[in-house]
Amino acid sequence: MSGKYKLKLWYNFYIKLVEFVNLYGGWFISFAFCIYKKIWRCPTISKELAINDQIRDKEIRVISDSGEQLGIMAAKDAQIMANNKNLDLVMISPNAAPPVCKIMDYGKHKYEQSRKEKEARKNQKTVTIKEVRLRPGIEANDLNTKANNAIKFLKKGDKVKVELRFRGRELGHKDIGKEVMLKFIDIVKEFGEPTKAPAFEGNSMVVMIDPKK
């Protein structure tokens, strides 16, 4: 077999190999990775911790149900300890070297976690922003009424956005509008305070008032 013929065979083989990799390489790698995850990785289901026979590591660091550090031991020995106490062996830190597992009542643990999450959601306050609109020439009674409405919002824990609009010639008397805004802030000061000084946004003077804690 001549050297040129061998070279041609190797060249054809190389071309076929490149074509195969281009066509099936990505699929083959993905397939191999899926098999690896299913066979060798600890199976966990959507945020669930690996427990008992789901733990595939040979050696783990173990914490007792009372919080005592038991050191590194074989996973099967730790499982026997958990079984003797009618408890579960739960992997709480899979990325540690070796992984950390704790002996616990997993059902009770999940219940406590669920209860804490519900309490946290219950205690979360949804802060909304209420709007109050004023005019430079607003009457005293109307100003007090709007201020009282703002106080109700602040008592509920809501923020209040106060907007004082100027129209036409009123823009030439911004000092009057500023006096109205400062008076409004003074009325509600026991229940809320401005996040910053009133500022102009276009033809309006605006201030945000946060409820006092």
FIKOLZA-1660 file (N, C-alpha, C; in steps of 0.1 Angstrom, whole numbers, plus 5000, padded with zeros to 4 digits):
% residues 213
   i   px   py   pz ch aa at
   1 5009 4988 5000  A  M  N
   1 5000 5000 5000  A  M CA
   1 5009 5012 5000  A  M  C
   2 5007 5021 4990  A  S  N
   2 5016 5032 4989  A  S CA
   2 5013 5043 4999  A  S  C
   3 5023 5052 5001  A  G  N
   3 5021 5062 5011  A  G CA
   3 5010 5072 5008  A  G  C
   4 5009 5075 4995  A  K  N
   4 4998 5084 4991  A  K CA
   4 4984 5078 4994  A  K  C
   5 4983 5065 4992  A  Y  N
   5 4970 5058 4994  A  Y CA
   5 4967 5058 5009  A  Y  C
   6 4977 5056 5017  A  K  N
   6 4974 5056 5032  A  K CA
   6 4970 5070 5036  A  K  C
   7 4977 5080 5031  A  L  N
   7 4974 5094 5034  A  L CA
   7 4960 5097 5030  A  L  C
   8 4955 5092 5019  A  K  N
   8 4942 5095 5014  A  K CA
   8 4931 5088 5023  A  K  C
   9 4935 5076 5028  A  L  N
   9 4926 5069 5037  A  L CA
   9 4924 5076 5050  A  L  C
  10 4935 5081 5055  A  W  N
  10 4935 5088 5068  A  W CA
  10 4927 5102 5066  A  W  C
  11 4929 5108 5055  A  Y  N
  11 4922 5120 5052  A  Y CA
  11 4907 5118 5051  A  Y  C
  12 4903 5107 5044  A  N  N
  12 4889 5104 5043  A  N CA
  12 4883 5101 5057  A  N  C
  13 4890 5094 5065  A  F  N
  13 4886 5090 5079  A  F CA
  13 4884 5103 5087  A  F  C
  14 4894 5112 5086  A  Y  N
  14 4893 5125 5093  A  Y CA
  14 4880 5133 5089  A  Y  C
  15 4878 5133 5076  A  I  N
  15 4866 5141 5071  A  I CA
  15 4853 5135 5077  A  I  C
  16 4852 5121 5076  A  K  N
  16 4840 5114 5082  A  K CA
  16 4838 5117 5097  A  K  C
  17 4850 5117 5104  A  L  N
  17 4849 5119 5118  A  L CA
  17 4844 5133 5121  A  L  C
  18 4849 5143 5114  A  V  N
  18 4845 5157 5116  A  V CA
  18 4830 5158 5113  A  V  C
  19 4825 5152 5102  A  E  N
  19 4811 5152 5099  A  E CA
  19 4803 5146 5110  A  E  C
  20 4807 5135 5115  A  F  N
  20 4800 5128 5126  A  F CA
  20 4799 5137 5138  A  F  C
  21 4810 5143 5142  A  V  N
  21 4810 5152 5154  A  V CA
  21 4801 5164 5152  A  V  C
  22 4801 5169 5140  A  N  N
  22 4792 5181 5137  A  N CA
  22 4778 5177 5137  A  N  C
  23 4774 5165 5133  A  L  N
  23 4761 5161 5132  A  L CA
  23 4755 5156 5145  A  L  C
  24 4763 5148 5152  A  Y  N
  24 4758 5141 5164  A  Y CA
  24 4766 5144 5177  A  Y  C
  25 4777 5152 5176  A  G  N
  25 4785 5154 5188  A  G CA
  25 4777 5161 5199  A  G  C
  26 4770 5171 5196  A  G  N
  26 4762 5178 5206  A  G CA
  26 4752 5170 5213  A  G  C
  27 4744 5162 5205  A  W  N
  27 4734 5152 5210  A  W CA
  27 4741 5142 5219  A  W  C
  28 4752 5136 5214  A  F  N
  28 4759 5126 5222  A  F CA
  28 4763 5131 5235  A  F  C
  29 4769 5143 5236  A  I  N
  29 4774 5149 5248  A  I CA
  29 4762 5151 5258  A  I  C
  30 4751 5157 5253  A  S  N
  30 4739 5159 5261  A  S CA
  30 4733 5146 5266  A  S  C
  31 4733 5136 5258  A  F  N
  31 4728 5123 5262  A  F CA
  31 4737 5117 5273  A  F  C
  32 4750 5117 5271  A  A  N
  32 4759 5112 5281  A  A CA
  32 4758 5120 5294  A  A  C
  33 4756 5133 5294  A  F  N
  33 4754 5141 5306  A  F CA
  33 4742 5137 5313  A  F  C
  34 4731 5135 5306  A  C  N
  34 4718 5131 5312  A  C CA
  34 4720 5117 5319  A  C  C
  35 4726 5108 5313  A  I  N
  35 4729 5095 5319  A  I CA
  35 4737 5096 5332  A  I  C
  36 4747 5105 5331  A  Y  N
  36 4756 5107 5343  A  Y CA
  36 4748 5113 5354  A  Y  C
  37 4739 5123 5351  A  K  N
  37 4731 5129 5362  A  K CA
  37 4721 5118 5368  A  K  C
  38 4715 5110 5360  A  K  N
  38 4705 5101 5365  A  K CA
  38 4712 5089 5373  A  K  C
  39 4724 5085 5369  A  I  N
  39 4730 5073 5375  A  I CA
  39 4738 5077 5387  A  I  C
  40 4746 5087 5385  A  W  N
  40 4757 5090 5395  A  W CA
  40 4753 5102 5405  A  W  C
  41 4746 5111 5400  A  R  N
  41 4743 5122 5409  A  R CA
  41 4731 5119 5418  A  R  C
  42 4731 5126 5430  A  C  N
  42 4720 5123 5440  A  C CA
  42 4707 5128 5434  A  C  C
  43 4697 5120 5433  A  P  N
  43 4684 5125 5427  A  P CA
  43 4677 5134 5437  A  P  C
  44 4674 5146 5433  A  T  N
  44 4666 5155 5441  A  T CA
  44 4655 5161 5433  A  T  C
  45 4644 5163 5439  A  I  N
  45 4632 5168 5431  A  I CA
  45 4629 5182 5435  A  I  C
  46 4631 5191 5426  A  S  N
  46 4627 5205 5428  A  S CA
  46 4629 5210 5443  A  S  C
  47 4641 5214 5446  A  K  N
  47 4644 5220 5459  A  K CA
  47 4643 5210 5471  A  K  C
  48 4640 5197 5468  A  E  N
  48 4639 5187 5478  A  E CA
  48 4654 5183 5482  A  E  C
  49 4656 5180 5494  A  L  N
  49 4669 5175 5498  A  L CA
  49 4670 5160 5496  A  L  C
  50 4682 5155 5493  A  A  N
  50 4684 5141 5492  A  A CA
  50 4683 5135 5505  A  A  C
  51 4676 5124 5507  A  I  N
  51 4674 5117 5520  A  I CA
  51 4676 5102 5518  A  I  C
  52 4681 5096 5529  A  N  N
  52 4681 5082 5531  A  N CA
  52 4688 5075 5518  A  N  C
  53 4681 5066 5511  A  D  N
  53 4687 5058 5501  A  D CA
  53 4690 5067 5488  A  D  C
  54 4686 5079 5488  A  Q  N
  54 4689 5088 5477  A  Q CA
  54 4704 5093 5478  A  Q  C
  55 4710 5092 5490  A  I  N
  55 4723 5096 5492  A  I CA
  55 4733 5086 5486  A  I  C
  56 4741 5089 5476  A  R  N
  56 4749 5080 5469  A  R CA
  56 4764 5081 5474  A  R  C
  57 4768 5091 5481  A  D  N
  57 4782 5093 5485  A  D CA
  57 4785 5082 5495  A  D  C
  58 4798 5077 5494  A  K  N
  58 4802 5066 5503  A  K CA
  58 4805 5072 5517  A  K  C
  59 4812 5084 5517  A  E  N
  59 4815 5090 5530  A  E CA
  59 4809 5103 5531  A  E  C
  60 4804 5106 5543  A  I  N
  60 4797 5119 5546  A  I CA
  60 4801 5124 5560  A  I  C
  61 4800 5137 5562  A  R  N
  61 4801 5143 5575  A  R CA
  61 4787 5143 5581  A  R  C
  62 4787 5139 5594  A  V  N
  62 4773 5136 5600  A  V CA
  62 4771 5145 5612  A  V  C
  63 4759 5151 5613  A  I  N
  63 4755 5159 5624  A  I CA
  63 4743 5151 5630  A  I  C
  64 4743 5150 5644  A  S  N
  64 4732 5142 5650  A  S CA
  64 4720 5151 5651  A  S  C
  65 4709 5144 5655  A  D  N
  65 4696 5152 5656  A  D CA
  65 4697 5162 5667  A  D  C
  66 4706 5161 5676  A  S  N
  66 4708 5171 5687  A  S CA
  66 4717 5182 5683  A  S  C
  67 4723 5181 5671  A  G  N
  67 4733 5191 5666  A  G CA
  67 4747 5188 5669  A  G  C
  68 4750 5176 5674  A  E  N
  68 4764 5172 5677  A  E CA
  68 4771 5168 5665  A  E  C
  69 4784 5172 5663  A  Q  N
  69 4792 5168 5652  A  Q CA
  69 4797 5154 5654  A  Q  C
  70 4793 5145 5646  A  L  N
  70 4797 5131 5647  A  L CA
  70 4809 5128 5638  A  L  C
  71 4814 5137 5630  A  G  N
  71 4825 5135 5622  A  G CA
  71 4822 5128 5609  A  G  C
  72 4833 5123 5602  A  I  N
  72 4831 5117 5589  A  I CA
  72 4830 5102 5591  A  I  C
  73 4820 5096 5584  A  M  N
  73 4818 5082 5585  A  M CA
  73 4812 5077 5572  A  M  C
  74 4811 5064 5571  A  A  N
  74 4804 5058 5559  A  A CA
  74 4789 5061 5559  A  A  C
  75 4784 5064 5547  A  A  N
  75 4770 5068 5546  A  A CA
  75 4761 5057 5551  A  A  C
  76 4765 5044 5549  A  K  N
  76 4756 5033 5553  A  K CA
  76 4756 5032 5569  A  K  C
  77 4767 5036 5575  A  D  N
  77 4767 5036 5590  A  D CA
  77 4758 5047 5596  A  D  C
  78 4759 5058 5589  A  A  N
  78 4750 5069 5593  A  A CA
  78 4736 5066 5591  A  A  C
  79 4733 5059 5580  A  Q  N
  79 4719 5055 5578  A  Q CA
  79 4714 5046 5589  A  Q  C
  80 4722 5037 5593  A  I  N
  80 4719 5027 5604  A  I CA
  80 4715 5035 5616  A  I  C
  81 4724 5045 5620  A  M  N
  81 4721 5053 5631  A  M CA
  81 4708 5060 5631  A  M  C
  82 4705 5066 5619  A  A  N
  82 4692 5073 5617  A  A CA
  82 4680 5063 5618  A  A  C
  83 4682 5051 5612  A  N  N
  83 4671 5041 5613  A  N CA
  83 4669 5037 5627  A  N  C
  84 4679 5035 5635  A  N  N
  84 4678 5031 5649  A  N CA
  84 4670 5041 5657  A  N  C
  85 4670 5054 5653  A  K  N
  85 4662 5064 5660  A  K CA
  85 4649 5067 5653  A  K  C
  86 4646 5059 5643  A  N  N
  86 4634 5061 5635  A  N CA
  86 4634 5076 5629  A  N  C
  87 4645 5080 5625  A  L  N
  87 4647 5093 5618  A  L CA
  87 4652 5091 5604  A  L  C
  88 4654 5103 5598  A  D  N
  88 4660 5103 5584  A  D CA
  88 4674 5108 5584  A  D  C
  89 4681 5104 5574  A  L  N
  89 4694 5109 5571  A  L CA
  89 4693 5119 5559  A  L  C
  90 4695 5132 5562  A  V  N
  90 4692 5142 5552  A  V CA
  90 4705 5150 5548  A  V  C
  91 4707 5151 5535  A  M  N
  91 4719 5158 5530  A  M CA
  91 4716 5173 5530  A  M  C
  92 4722 5180 5539  A  I  N
  92 4719 5195 5540  A  I CA
  92 4730 5203 5533  A  I  C
  93 4741 5198 5529  A  S  N
  93 4752 5205 5522  A  S CA
  93 4759 5196 5512  A  S  C
  94 4752 5194 5501  A  P  N
  94 4758 5185 5491  A  P CA
  94 4771 5189 5484  A  P  C
  95 4774 5202 5485  A  N  N
  95 4786 5207 5478  A  N CA
  95 4798 5207 5487  A  N  C
  96 4797 5204 5499  A  A  N
  96 4808 5203 5508  A  A CA
  96 4816 5191 5505  A  A  C
  97 4829 5191 5510  A  A  N
  97 4837 5179 5508  A  A CA
  97 4842 5174 5521  A  A  C
  98 4837 5163 5526  A  P  N
  98 4826 5155 5520  A  P CA
  98 4813 5161 5523  A  P  C
  99 4802 5157 5516  A  P  N
  99 4789 5163 5518  A  P CA
  99 4785 5161 5533  A  P  C
 100 4777 5171 5538  A  V  N
 100 4772 5171 5551  A  V CA
 100 4758 5166 5552  A  V  C
 101 4756 5157 5561  A  C  N
 101 4742 5151 5563  A  C CA
 101 4738 5153 5578  A  C  C
 102 4725 5154 5580  A  K  N
 102 4720 5155 5594  A  K CA
 102 4710 5145 5596  A  K  C
 103 4710 5139 5608  A  I  N
 103 4699 5130 5612  A  I CA
 103 4688 5138 5618  A  I  C
 104 4676 5137 5612  A  M  N
 104 4664 5145 5616  A  M CA
 104 4651 5138 5612  A  M  C
 105 4641 5143 5617  A  D  N
 105 4627 5139 5613  A  D CA
 105 4624 5148 5601  A  D  C
 106 4626 5143 5589  A  Y  N
 106 4624 5151 5577  A  Y CA
 106 4610 5156 5575  A  Y  C
 107 4600 5148 5578  A  G  N
 107 4586 5152 5577  A  G CA
 107 4584 5164 5586  A  G  C
 108 4589 5164 5598  A  K  N
 108 4587 5175 5607  A  K CA
 108 4595 5187 5602  A  K  C
 109 4606 5185 5597  A  H  N
 109 4615 5196 5592  A  H CA
 109 4607 5203 5580  A  H  C
 110 4601 5196 5571  A  K  N
 110 4594 5202 5560  A  K CA
 110 4582 5209 5565  A  K  C
 111 4575 5204 5575  A  Y  N
 111 4563 5211 5581  A  Y CA
 111 4567 5224 5587  A  Y  C
 112 4579 5224 5595  A  E  N
 112 4583 5236 5601  A  E CA
 112 4587 5247 5591  A  E  C
 113 4594 5242 5580  A  Q  N
 113 4598 5251 5570  A  Q CA
 113 4586 5258 5563  A  Q  C
 114 4576 5249 5560  A  S  N
 114 4564 5254 5554  A  S CA
 114 4556 5264 5563  A  S  C
 115 4556 5261 5576  A  R  N
 115 4550 5270 5585  A  R CA
 115 4557 5284 5586  A  R  C
 116 4570 5283 5586  A  K  N
 116 4578 5296 5587  A  K CA
 116 4576 5304 5574  A  K  C
 117 4575 5298 5563  A  E  N
 117 4573 5305 5550  A  E CA
 117 4559 5312 5550  A  E  C
 118 4549 5305 5556  A  K  N
 118 4536 5310 5556  A  K CA
 118 4536 5322 5566  A  K  C
 119 4543 5321 5577  A  E  N
 119 4543 5332 5587  A  E CA
 119 4550 5344 5581  A  E  C
 120 4561 5342 5573  A  A  N
 120 4568 5352 5567  A  A CA
 120 4560 5360 5557  A  A  C
 121 4552 5352 5549  A  R  N
 121 4543 5358 5539  A  R CA
 121 4532 5366 5546  A  R  C
 122 4528 5361 5557  A  K  N
 122 4517 5368 5564  A  K CA
 122 4522 5381 5570  A  K  C
 123 4534 5381 5574  A  N  N
 123 4540 5393 5580  A  N CA
 123 4545 5403 5570  A  N  C
 124 4546 5399 5558  A  Q  N
 124 4550 5409 5547  A  Q CA
 124 4539 5419 5545  A  Q  C
 125 4543 5432 5545  A  K  N
 125 4533 5442 5543  A  K CA
 125 4535 5447 5528  A  K  C
 126 4524 5448 5521  A  T  N
 126 4524 5453 5508  A  T CA
 126 4522 5468 5508  A  T  C
 127 4533 5475 5505  A  V  N
 127 4533 5489 5506  A  V CA
 127 4528 5495 5492  A  V  C
 128 4517 5503 5493  A  T  N
 128 4512 5509 5481  A  T CA
 128 4514 5524 5482  A  T  C
 129 4514 5531 5470  A  I  N
 129 4515 5545 5470  A  I CA
 129 4502 5551 5467  A  I  C
 130 4497 5560 5476  A  K  N
 130 4485 5567 5474  A  K CA
 130 4488 5581 5469  A  K  C
 131 4479 5587 5460  A  E  N
 131 4482 5600 5455  A  E CA
 131 4472 5610 5460  A  E  C
 132 4477 5622 5464  A  V  N
 132 4469 5633 5468  A  V CA
 132 4472 5645 5459  A  V  C
 133 4462 5651 5453  A  R  N
 133 4465 5662 5444  A  R CA
 133 4460 5675 5450  A  R  C
 134 4468 5686 5449  A  L  N
 134 4465 5699 5455  A  L CA
 134 4466 5709 5444  A  L  C
 135 4460 5721 5447  A  R  N
 135 4461 5733 5438  A  R CA
 135 4466 5744 5447  A  R  C
 136 4473 5754 5440  A  P  N
 136 4478 5765 5448  A  P CA
 136 4468 5773 5455  A  P  C
 137 4456 5774 5449  A  G  N
 137 4445 5782 5455  A  G CA
 137 4435 5774 5464  A  G  C
 138 4439 5762 5469  A  I  N
 138 4430 5754 5476  A  I CA
 138 4426 5760 5489  A  I  C
 139 4413 5758 5492  A  E  N
 139 4407 5764 5505  A  E CA
 139 4413 5756 5517  A  E  C
 140 4413 5762 5528  A  A  N
 140 4418 5756 5541  A  A CA
 140 4410 5743 5544  A  A  C
 141 4397 5744 5543  A  N  N
 141 4389 5732 5546  A  N CA
 141 4392 5720 5537  A  N  C
 142 4394 5723 5524  A  D  N
 142 4397 5713 5514  A  D CA
 142 4411 5707 5517  A  D  C
 143 4421 5716 5521  A  L  N
 143 4434 5712 5524  A  L CA
 143 4434 5702 5536  A  L  C
 144 4426 5706 5546  A  N  N
 144 4425 5697 5558  A  N CA
 144 4419 5684 5555  A  N  C
 145 4409 5684 5546  A  T  N
 145 4403 5671 5542  A  T CA
 145 4413 5662 5535  A  T  C
 146 4420 5668 5526  A  K  N
 146 4430 5660 5518  A  K CA
 146 4441 5655 5528  A  K  C
 147 4445 5664 5537  A  A  N
 147 4455 5660 5547  A  A CA
 147 4450 5648 5556  A  A  C
 148 4438 5649 5560  A  N  N
 148 4432 5638 5568  A  N CA
 148 4432 5625 5560  A  N  C
 149 4429 5626 5547  A  N  N
 149 4429 5614 5539  A  N CA
 149 4443 5608 5538  A  N  C
 150 4453 5617 5537  A  A  N
 150 4467 5612 5536  A  A CA
 150 4471 5606 5550  A  A  C
 151 4466 5611 5561  A  I  N
 151 4469 5605 5574  A  I CA
 151 4463 5591 5575  A  I  C
 152 4451 5589 5569  A  K  N
 152 4445 5575 5570  A  K CA
 152 4454 5566 5562  A  K  C
 153 4459 5570 5550  A  F  N
 153 4468 5562 5543  A  F CA
 153 4481 5559 5550  A  F  C
 154 4487 5569 5556  A  L  N
 154 4499 5567 5564  A  L CA
 154 4498 5558 5575  A  L  C
 155 4486 5559 5582  A  K  N
 155 4483 5550 5594  A  K CA
 155 4483 5535 5589  A  K  C
 156 4479 5533 5577  A  K  N
 156 4478 5519 5571  A  K CA
 156 4492 5514 5567  A  K  C
 157 4502 5523 5567  A  G  N
 157 4515 5519 5562  A  G CA
 157 4518 5522 5548  A  G  C
 158 4509 5530 5541  A  D  N
 158 4510 5533 5527  A  D CA
 158 4519 5546 5526  A  D  C
 159 4525 5547 5514  A  K  N
 159 4532 5559 5511  A  K CA
 159 4522 5569 5504  A  K  C
 160 4525 5582 5505  A  V  N
 160 4516 5592 5499  A  V CA
 160 4524 5601 5490  A  V  C
 161 4520 5601 5478  A  K  N
 161 4526 5610 5468  A  K CA
 161 4517 5623 5467  A  K  C
 162 4523 5634 5470  A  V  N
 162 4515 5647 5470  A  V CA
 162 4519 5655 5458  A  V  C
 163 4510 5658 5450  A  E  N
 163 4513 5665 5437  A  E CA
 163 4505 5678 5437  A  E  C
 164 4512 5689 5436  A  L  N
 164 4505 5703 5436  A  L CA
 164 4507 5708 5421  A  L  C
 165 4496 5709 5414  A  R  N
 165 4497 5713 5400  A  R CA
 165 4495 5729 5398  A  R  C
 166 4503 5734 5389  A  F  N
 166 4502 5748 5386  A  F CA
 166 4496 5749 5371  A  F  C
 167 4487 5759 5369  A  R  N
 167 4482 5761 5356  A  R CA
 167 4483 5775 5352  A  R  C
 168 4487 5777 5340  A  G  N
 168 4487 5791 5334  A  G CA
 168 4495 5801 5343  A  G  C
 169 4488 5811 5347  A  R  N
 169 4494 5822 5355  A  R CA
 169 4499 5818 5368  A  R  C
 170 4494 5806 5373  A  E  N
 170 4498 5801 5386  A  E CA
 170 4513 5798 5387  A  E  C
 171 4519 5795 5375  A  L  N
 171 4533 5793 5374  A  L CA
 171 4542 5805 5378  A  L  C
 172 4536 5816 5377  A  G  N
 172 4543 5828 5381  A  G CA
 172 4542 5831 5396  A  G  C
 173 4535 5822 5403  A  H  N
 173 4534 5824 5418  A  H CA
 173 4537 5811 5425  A  H  C
 174 4549 5805 5422  A  K  N
 174 4553 5792 5428  A  K CA
 174 4554 5793 5443  A  K  C
 175 4557 5805 5448  A  D  N
 175 4559 5807 5462  A  D CA
 175 4546 5803 5470  A  D  C
 176 4535 5807 5463  A  I  N
 176 4522 5804 5470  A  I CA
 176 4520 5789 5471  A  I  C
 177 4523 5782 5459  A  G  N
 177 4522 5767 5459  A  G CA
 177 4531 5761 5469  A  G  C
 178 4543 5766 5471  A  K  N
 178 4552 5760 5480  A  K CA
 178 4547 5762 5495  A  K  C
 179 4541 5773 5498  A  E  N
 179 4535 5775 5511  A  E CA
 179 4524 5765 5514  A  E  C
 180 4516 5762 5504  A  V  N
 180 4505 5752 5505  A  V CA
 180 4511 5738 5508  A  V  C
 181 4521 5735 5500  A  M  N
 181 4528 5722 5502  A  M CA
 181 4534 5720 5516  A  M  C
 182 4541 5731 5520  A  L  N
 182 4547 5730 5534  A  L CA
 182 4537 5729 5545  A  L  C
 183 4525 5736 5543  A  K  N
 183 4515 5735 5553  A  K CA
 183 4509 5721 5553  A  K  C
 184 4507 5715 5541  A  F  N
 184 4502 5701 5541  A  F CA
 184 4512 5692 5548  A  F  C
 185 4525 5693 5546  A  I  N
 185 4535 5685 5552  A  I CA
 185 4534 5687 5567  A  I  C
 186 4532 5699 5572  A  D  N
 186 4531 5702 5586  A  D CA
 186 4519 5696 5593  A  D  C
 187 4508 5695 5585  A  I  N
 187 4496 5689 5591  A  I CA
 187 4498 5674 5593  A  I  C
 188 4505 5667 5584  A  V  N
 188 4506 5653 5585  A  V CA
 188 4519 5648 5592  A  V  C
 189 4527 5658 5597  A  K  N
 189 4541 5654 5602  A  K CA
 189 4541 5644 5613  A  K  C
 190 4530 5643 5621  A  E  N
 190 4529 5634 5632  A  E CA
 190 4529 5619 5627  A  E  C
 191 4524 5617 5614  A  F  N
 191 4522 5604 5609  A  F CA
 191 4531 5600 5597  A  F  C
 192 4537 5611 5591  A  G  N
 192 4546 5608 5580  A  G CA
 192 4556 5619 5578  A  G  C
 193 4567 5616 5571  A  E  N
 193 4577 5626 5568  A  E CA
 193 4582 5624 5554  A  E  C
 194 4585 5636 5547  A  P  N
 194 4590 5636 5533  A  P CA
 194 4603 5628 5532  A  P  C
 195 4604 5621 5521  A  T  N
 195 4617 5614 5518  A  T CA
 195 4628 5624 5514  A  T  C
 196 4623 5635 5508  A  K  N
 196 4632 5646 5504  A  K CA
 196 4624 5659 5502  A  K  C
 197 4630 5670 5500  A  A  N
 197 4623 5683 5499  A  A CA
 197 4614 5683 5486  A  A  C
 198 4603 5690 5487  A  P  N
 198 4594 5691 5475  A  P CA
 198 4602 5695 5463  A  P  C
 199 4600 5689 5451  A  A  N
 199 4607 5693 5439  A  A CA
 199 4597 5694 5427  A  A  C
 200 4601 5701 5417  A  F  N
 200 4593 5703 5405  A  F CA
 200 4595 5692 5395  A  F  C
 201 4583 5687 5390  A  E  N
 201 4583 5677 5379  A  E CA
 201 4574 5683 5368  A  E  C
 202 4580 5690 5358  A  G  N
 202 4572 5697 5349  A  G CA
 202 4565 5709 5355  A  G  C
 203 4551 5709 5354  A  N  N
 203 4543 5720 5360  A  N CA
 203 4538 5716 5373  A  N  C
 204 4543 5706 5380  A  S  N
 204 4538 5702 5393  A  S CA
 204 4550 5702 5403  A  S  C
 205 4546 5705 5415  A  M  N
 205 4555 5703 5427  A  M CA
 205 4551 5690 5434  A  M  C
 206 4561 5681 5436  A  V  N
 206 4559 5668 5440  A  V CA
 206 4567 5665 5453  A  V  C
 207 4561 5658 5462  A  V  N
 207 4568 5653 5474  A  V CA
 207 4563 5639 5477  A  V  C
 208 4572 5630 5482  A  M  N
 208 4568 5617 5486  A  M CA
 208 4569 5616 5501  A  M  C
 209 4558 5612 5508  A  I  N
 209 4558 5611 5522  A  I CA
 209 4557 5597 5527  A  I  C
 210 4567 5593 5535  A  D  N
 210 4567 5579 5540  A  D CA
 210 4560 5578 5554  A  D  C
 211 4554 5567 5557  A  P  N
 211 4548 5566 5571  A  P CA
 211 4559 5565 5581  A  P  C
 212 4556 5571 5593  A  K  N
 212 4566 5570 5604  A  K CA
 212 4565 5556 5610  A  K  C
 213 4577 5550 5613  A  K  N
 213 4578 5537 5619  A  K CA
 213 4576 5537 5634  A  K  C
% end
